[in-house]
Amino acid sequence: MVEHSHNEHLIYQGDAIDVLENEIKDGSIDLIFADPPYNIGKNFNGLKDKWATDEDYLKWCYKWMDLCVNKLKPSGSFYIMTSTQYMPFFDIYLRSKIEILSRIVWSYDSSGVQARSFYGSMYEPILFCVKDKKNYTFNSDDIKVEAKTGAKRKLIDYRKDPPQPYNNEKVPGNVWNFPRVRYRMAEYENHPTQKPIALLERIIKASSNPNDIVLDPFSGTFTTSYVAKKLGRKSIGIEIDEEFTKIGLRRVQELSELNGEKLNREPKIYEVKNFQQQTLFESYLNDILSEIIIQSKVEFNFDDDNFETDV
Ligand SMILES: C[S@@+](CC[C@H](N)C(=O)[O-])C[C@H]1O[C@@H](n2cnc3c(N)ncnc32)[C@H](O)[C@@H]1O
């Protein structure tokens, strides 16, 4: 385990269970966002996201979930994600440990090629839990979204006396629409399951206050810590992979170098100088090749609930 500390932002490169058990005090965290491997066969830099059996995966998850619940302050909140097929087990397990207040669907569109012989997965589930439903942070005013009835359709509520226009804003419901992180988006990092900044902004704004401590045990590209910092919260991020940890060091701690190695973001293909010099024929061949790869994923990758087809 390696610890990198910078101002109010801690980064651990290590195993989540080990760090939670040995480095984090019980009852010390305001908000935990956990986005673990989903057990669907993604490749996290060579670490295969697949356990031998469902029971093995769930046993591992129950262990870190218990630890997360212990680390929360009495007023703390816990957001947790996994694939659609494992969320029912998480839900049933957590019911006896913590209060589940919302079952959120993060819904997205896919502009790429989708499954043809079954209904492709277009959402990921998120549980929103609190330790004490009578005492928790929920800054509803900070996350309001447009209410179309009032703001666009300008309808009047005639059930009121006197009749009144509908509100222009509302607290979002439990279906959230945010685009997935795409290759061409400025926030994109080289990681297979990076979560959008917008998703974490809603969660952190709603369920924490400035200076609160936000923890993410499976940080990946450290979106949680990055957003926590932007919003004036403290952060703790844990990630097992060294390369992903370097993304966090650059993104959160703004380090440009680690042990003599430059921590630059990998340039995108269209940012590389000689990309412009590529002949039309080469780019035509590239397009065909990508299409073949995408098609073969769609045809054969039935197991992967979550694959991304367009980059
Ligand atoms: C679903 S991704 C998280 C993505 C992240 N939310 C983001 O926005 O980039 C899960 C991450 O957990 C990491 N991981 C896998 N096993 C781990 C473990 N035992 N301890 C800590 N991190 C682990 C993987 O390397 C991967 O980056």
The ligand as an SDF file (V2000), in Angstrom:
LIG
                    3D

 27 29  0  0  0  0  0  0  0  0999 V2000
  -15.7370    0.5770  -11.9340 C   0  0  0  0  0  0  0  0  0  0  0  0
  -14.0930    1.1180  -11.7610 S   0  0  0  0  0  0  0  0  0  0  0  0
  -14.2490    2.6740  -10.9660 C   0  0  0  0  0  0  0  0  0  0  0  0
  -14.3370    3.8300  -11.9240 C   0  0  0  0  0  0  0  0  0  0  0  0
  -14.4020    5.1730  -11.2320 C   0  0  0  0  0  0  0  0  0  0  0  0
  -15.6630    5.3790  -10.5480 N   0  0  0  0  0  0  0  0  0  0  0  0
  -14.1560    6.3160  -12.2150 C   0  0  0  0  0  0  0  0  0  0  0  0
  -14.9740    7.2440  -12.3050 O   0  0  0  0  0  0  0  0  0  0  0  0
  -13.1580    6.2670  -12.9140 O   0  0  0  0  0  0  0  0  0  0  0  0
  -13.4860    0.0530  -10.5020 C   0  0  0  0  0  0  0  0  0  0  0  0
  -12.0380    0.2900  -10.1360 C   0  0  0  0  0  0  0  0  0  0  0  0
  -11.7350   -0.5490   -9.0040 O   0  0  0  0  0  0  0  0  0  0  0  0
  -10.3670   -0.9080   -9.0970 C   0  0  0  0  0  0  0  0  0  0  0  0
  -10.1870   -2.0980   -8.2160 N   0  0  0  0  0  0  0  0  0  0  0  0
  -10.4040   -3.3930   -8.5060 C   0  0  0  0  0  0  0  0  0  0  0  0
  -10.1730   -4.1800   -7.4220 N   0  0  0  0  0  0  0  0  0  0  0  0
   -9.8070   -3.3290   -6.4250 C   0  0  0  0  0  0  0  0  0  0  0  0
   -9.4560   -3.5200   -5.0600 C   0  0  0  0  0  0  0  0  0  0  0  0
   -9.4420   -4.7400   -4.5060 N   0  0  0  0  0  0  0  0  0  0  0  0
   -9.1440   -2.4380   -4.3220 N   0  0  0  0  0  0  0  0  0  0  0  0
   -9.1560   -1.1870   -4.8740 C   0  0  0  0  0  0  0  0  0  0  0  0
   -9.4690   -0.9490   -6.1640 N   0  0  0  0  0  0  0  0  0  0  0  0
   -9.8120   -1.9960   -6.9220 C   0  0  0  0  0  0  0  0  0  0  0  0
  -10.1520   -1.1860  -10.5780 C   0  0  0  0  0  0  0  0  0  0  0  0
   -8.7930   -1.0820  -10.9320 O   0  0  0  0  0  0  0  0  0  0  0  0
  -11.0280   -0.0870  -11.2080 C   0  0  0  0  0  0  0  0  0  0  0  0
  -10.2600    1.0380  -11.5470 O   0  0  0  0  0  0  0  0  0  0  0  0
  1  2  1  0
  2  3  1  0
  2 10  1  0
  3  4  1  0
  4  5  1  0
  5  6  1  0
  5  7  1  0
  7  8  2  0
  7  9  1  0
 10 11  1  0
 11 12  1  0
 11 26  1  0
 12 13  1  0
 13 14  1  0
 13 24  1  0
 14 15  1  0
 14 23  1  0
 15 16  2  0
 16 17  1  0
 17 18  1  0
 17 23  2  0
 18 19  1  0
 18 20  2  0
 20 21  1  0
 21 22  2  0
 22 23  1  0
 24 25  1  0
 24 26  1  0
 26 27  1  0
M  CHG  2   2   1   9  -1
M  END
$$$$
